[in-house]
Amino acid sequence: MISKLSRFALVGGLNTVIDIAVITLLSWLFPAKDLYQLLAYNTLACCVAAANSFFLNKFWTFKEKTPITWKQVGRFALVAFGGMI
């Protein structure tokens, strides 16, 4: 049986893959013409990976059955935003 720590690590690894895949796909489809466009791609990639992290950790890693609340989303977004900065 996979422990919570192992599931948490797998989610983190998957988030890294998602982040790199999103920024690579955006850069390939729409080549960045300046630093701000690349920063926007990176920000979007981080947000997609963070959303994946929220859902997978809530429902798979920690097997929480309660509905998602705005309080949970706000807390997670604050921590994710802090990490992005």
N, C-alpha and C positions, 0 to 999 in steps of 0.2 A: 504494500500500500504506500502510495506517495504521501509524504508528510506535507504539512502546510508550507514549511520552509522550501521544500523542493518545488512545490507548485508556484510559490511566490517568485522563486528564481527563474522558473520557466516562463512565467508571465513577463518578467523583466527582460529576459532574452528575446522573447517575441516582440516586445515593445521596441527594442533596439532595431530588430529586423524591419518592423513596420515603419519606424522613423526613417531609416535609410532608404527603404523602398519608396516611400511617398516623396521624399525630397529628390531622389534619383528620377522617378517617373515625371515629376513636375519639371525638373531641369531638362529632361529629354524632350518632353512634349512642347515646352515653352522655354527655350533657352533664356537664362537671365541676362538682361542687358545692363544691370547695375547692381550694386550691393543691396539696395533696398528691396529689389525684387527677390534676390536670394534670401534675404532676411525674412521676407513674407513667406517664402516656401518653407523655410526652416521652422517658422512659427506654426504654420499649418501642420507640418509633419509632427511636431511636438504635441500639438493639440489632438491629432488623430491617435497617436500613441498613448497619450494620457487618458483619452476616452476608453480605449481598449483596456488599459490598466484598471480603470475604475470598474468596468463591467466584469472583466475576468476575475479580478481579485474579490469583488463582492460576492459573485455568484459561484465561482469555481474554487478559488483558493480558500475562502473563509466560509463558503456554503451558507451565506446569509439568505434567509427566505423573506425578510421584511421588504416592503416596497421601498423604492428609492424616494428619499425626501429632499427638499430643497436645501435643508441644513447639511445633509451629507454631500450633496453636489457642491455647495458653497465651500465647505471645508476642504474637500478634495481639490477644487479649483484653486483655492488659495495656496495650498501646499504645492500643487503642480506649477502654478505661476511663479512661486518663490524659487522652485528648482530650475525653472526655465531662465530666470534672471541670473 
